[in-house]
Amino acid sequence: MSKEFHVPPVVFPSGGNPGPSATIQRRPTAPFQPNPTTNPIPFMSFDIGPSTTSFPAPQFGSSNSLTNFDDEPPLLEELGINTKQIWTKTTSILNPFRSSNLNLHDDADLSGPVLCLMMFGLFQLLAGKIHFGIILGWVTVSALFLYVVFNMLAGRNGNLDLYRCVSLIGYCMLPMVILSALSLFLPQGGVVISGVAAIFVIWSSRVCTRLLVQVARWDEHRGLVAYGCFLIYTLFSLLVVF
């Protein structure tokens, strides 16, 4: 025996106003819809108009500043390097028998000594010997040795400082520089180069002793000072001979 189910009829409105019993279909709407007539995002205006801010034009060097640059001393003079004085001191070493100006070596400097030491090391390098560290080390020890010995001998009259000792030893290295240049053309380890080295050692020792006595204004125990200078430059000559 079959059962019958009663399904209510579906009525679709054909037009006009729907009746009270008609089913009204509504479309789903979003929970929030912005009003299209309003603009929620403010836009900035990028219109470029005439600027009211004026900046001063850059001013470069005037005539006064240019004249100030012209009046400035040279760079070597600002660094304390007097090339004329260095040349005069160097040429005074070339004559071991002539007394130089007493005030010439009172103004000690290290520019000339460093130049002499670098030239000595350069000629040794051309001979296949790298002695830059040994040269600088021996100059430092030699200056300390002369400073201590000279002031001990002079006592209260000793006025020789270490800076001046380094300057004098460096300038008196000029004969050793000439010996190092001549050794490039002489046989190494022979009698000839040993005899030439002895002459240049006496030259350097005599000049260094004379300058020490003149600068310190102290002439006593000149032989002991000369012996110390002779030992110093003998060590440098051994680098050239051997």
C-alpha positions in Angstrom: 0.0 0.0 0.0 1.6 3.3 -1.1 1.7 6.5 0.9 1.0 9.8 -0.7 3.0 13.0 0.2 1.5 16.4 -0.2 4.0 18.9 -1.6 2.9 22.6 -1.4 2.9 24.2 -4.8 5.6 26.8 -5.6 4.2 30.0 -6.9 6.6 32.4 -8.9 5.5 36.0 -9.2 4.8 36.9 -12.8 4.9 40.7 -12.3 3.4 43.6 -10.4 3.3 43.7 -6.7 3.6 40.3 -5.1 1.0 39.3 -2.8 1.4 38.7 0.8 1.8 35.0 0.3 4.4 35.4 -2.4 8.0 34.4 -1.6 10.4 37.4 -1.9 13.9 36.4 -3.0 16.8 38.7 -1.9 20.3 38.6 -3.2 23.0 38.2 -0.6 24.8 41.4 0.2 28.2 42.0 1.6 28.4 43.0 5.2 30.0 46.4 4.3 29.8 48.2 1.0 31.5 51.6 0.8 29.7 54.5 -0.7 31.1 54.9 -4.3 30.4 58.6 -4.2 33.0 59.3 -1.4 36.7 59.0 -1.7 38.1 57.4 1.5 41.8 57.7 0.4 43.1 61.3 0.3 45.5 61.8 -2.6 48.4 64.3 -2.3 48.8 66.9 -5.0 52.1 66.8 -6.8 51.7 70.0 -8.7 55.0 71.8 -9.0 54.6 75.4 -8.6 56.9 78.4 -8.2 59.2 77.9 -5.2 59.1 80.6 -2.6 62.4 79.4 -0.9 65.6 80.8 -2.4 69.0 79.4 -1.7 72.1 81.6 -2.0 74.4 80.7 -4.9 77.7 78.9 -3.9 80.6 81.2 -3.6 84.0 79.8 -4.5 87.4 81.2 -3.6 87.8 84.9 -4.0 90.8 86.8 -4.9 91.8 87.2 -1.2 91.9 83.4 -0.7 94.0 82.9 -3.8 96.5 85.4 -2.6 96.6 83.6 0.8 97.5 80.3 -1.0 100.3 82.0 -2.8 101.8 83.3 0.4 101.9 79.9 2.1 105.3 78.2 2.5 106.2 75.1 0.5 105.2 71.7 1.7 108.8 70.6 2.5 109.3 73.7 4.6 106.1 73.0 6.6 107.3 69.4 7.2 110.6 70.8 8.6 112.7 69.6 5.6 115.2 72.3 4.5 116.8 71.0 1.4 119.3 73.8 1.2 120.5 73.1 4.7 120.7 69.4 4.0 122.8 70.0 0.9 125.1 72.3 2.9 125.6 69.8 5.7 126.2 67.0 3.2 128.9 68.9 1.2 130.6 69.8 4.5 131.3 66.1 5.0 133.2 65.8 1.7 136.3 67.6 3.0 137.6 65.9 6.2 140.4 68.5 6.7 138.4 71.7 6.6 136.4 72.9 9.6 132.8 73.6 8.8 130.6 76.3 10.2 130.2 75.9 14.0 126.5 76.7 13.8 125.8 74.5 10.8 125.2 71.2 12.6 123.7 72.7 15.8 120.3 72.5 14.1 120.0 68.7 14.0 117.7 66.9 11.6 116.9 63.4 10.5 116.1 64.0 6.9 119.6 64.0 5.6 120.7 61.0 7.8 117.7 58.9 6.6 118.6 59.7 3.0 122.2 58.6 3.5 121.2 55.4 5.2 118.6 54.6 2.5 121.3 55.2 -0.2 123.7 53.0 1.7 121.1 50.2 1.9 120.2 50.6 -1.8 123.8 50.1 -3.0 124.0 47.1 -0.7 120.8 45.8 -2.3 122.3 46.2 -5.7 125.2 44.1 -4.5 122.8 41.3 -3.5 122.8 42.1 0.3 119.6 43.0 2.2 120.9 45.0 5.2 118.2 47.6 5.8 117.3 46.3 9.2 120.9 45.8 10.3 121.8 49.3 9.2 119.0 51.0 11.2 119.7 48.8 14.2 123.5 49.6 14.2 122.8 53.3 13.8 120.5 53.2 16.9 123.0 51.3 19.0 125.9 53.5 17.8 124.0 56.7 18.7 123.3 55.3 22.2 127.0 54.3 22.5 128.3 57.7 21.6 125.7 59.5 23.7 126.7 57.5 26.8 130.5 57.6 26.3 130.7 61.3 25.3 128.6 62.5 28.3 130.4 60.2 30.7 133.7 61.7 29.5 132.4 65.3 29.5 130.8 65.0 32.9 129.0 68.2 33.8 130.1 69.8 30.6 128.3 67.2 28.5 125.5 68.9 26.5 125.2 66.4 23.7 121.7 64.9 23.2 120.7 61.7 21.6 118.9 63.3 18.7 122.0 65.2 17.7 124.1 62.0 17.9 121.8 60.3 15.4 122.0 63.3 13.1 125.8 63.4 13.2 126.3 59.7 12.7 123.9 59.7 9.8 125.6 62.6 7.9 129.0 61.1 8.5 127.7 57.9 6.7 128.3 59.7 3.4 131.8 58.2 2.9 130.3 54.8 3.6 127.7 55.4 0.9 130.5 56.2 -1.5 132.3 53.0 -0.4 129.2 51.0 -1.0 128.9 52.4 -4.5 132.5 51.7 -5.3 132.2 48.1 -4.0 129.9 47.3 -6.9 133.0 47.5 -9.2 135.6 45.9 -6.9 136.1 42.2 -6.2 134.5 41.2 -2.9 136.7 40.0 0.0 140.0 41.0 -1.6 142.9 43.1 -0.4 141.9 46.0 -2.7 138.4 46.5 -1.2 139.8 46.1 2.3 142.4 48.9 1.8 139.8 51.2 0.2 137.4 50.5 3.1 140.1 51.4 5.6 140.5 54.8 3.9 136.8 55.5 4.0 136.5 54.4 7.7 139.3 56.9 8.7 137.5 59.5 6.6 134.1 59.0 8.4 135.7 58.7 11.9 137.7 61.9 11.5 134.7 63.9 10.3 132.4 62.5 13.0 134.9 63.3 15.7 135.5 66.8 14.5 131.7 67.5 14.4 131.1 66.1 17.8 133.8 68.2 19.3 132.6 71.3 17.5 128.9 70.8 18.4 129.6 70.0 22.1 132.2 72.7 22.5 134.4 70.2 24.4 137.9 69.2 23.2 139.1 66.9 26.0 139.6 63.2 25.5 139.4 63.7 21.7 141.3 60.4 21.1 138.7 58.3 23.0 135.9 59.9 21.0 137.7 59.2 17.8 138.3 55.6 18.8 134.5 55.1 19.4 133.7 56.6 16.0 136.3 54.4 14.4 134.6 51.3 15.9 131.2 52.4 14.7 132.2 52.9 11.0 134.4 49.8 11.0 131.2 47.8 11.6 129.5 49.5 8.6 132.5 48.8 6.4 132.3 45.1 7.3 128.9 45.0 5.7 130.4 46.3 2.5 133.6 44.1 2.4 131.9 40.9 3.4 
